[in-house]
Amino acid sequence: MISRFSAWVLVAAGVFNVVIWPRFARTIVADERAWSGDAWGSAPTSFFWVHAVLIGSAMAFGVAVLVIGFRALRALRADRGSRRTS
């Protein structure tokens, strides 16, 4: 079992990733290097696809870390509750 502090660090890291990466995605989409012509009206470049994979994987890891942190906090809370009733 992990400590309460470690669980909160995981939650904070997950929230950070879920908040920051979508903002970065908007910046990439607006960047002129992401498109071969007009934004959303032309083919995406390799610059776009590299960043899309980076953002997608970071978001997936962020959500996974967030879920692990929440589950650890729930387990700690349940464990604390069961020790009170015993």
Disulfide bonds with the S-S distance in Angstrom:
none
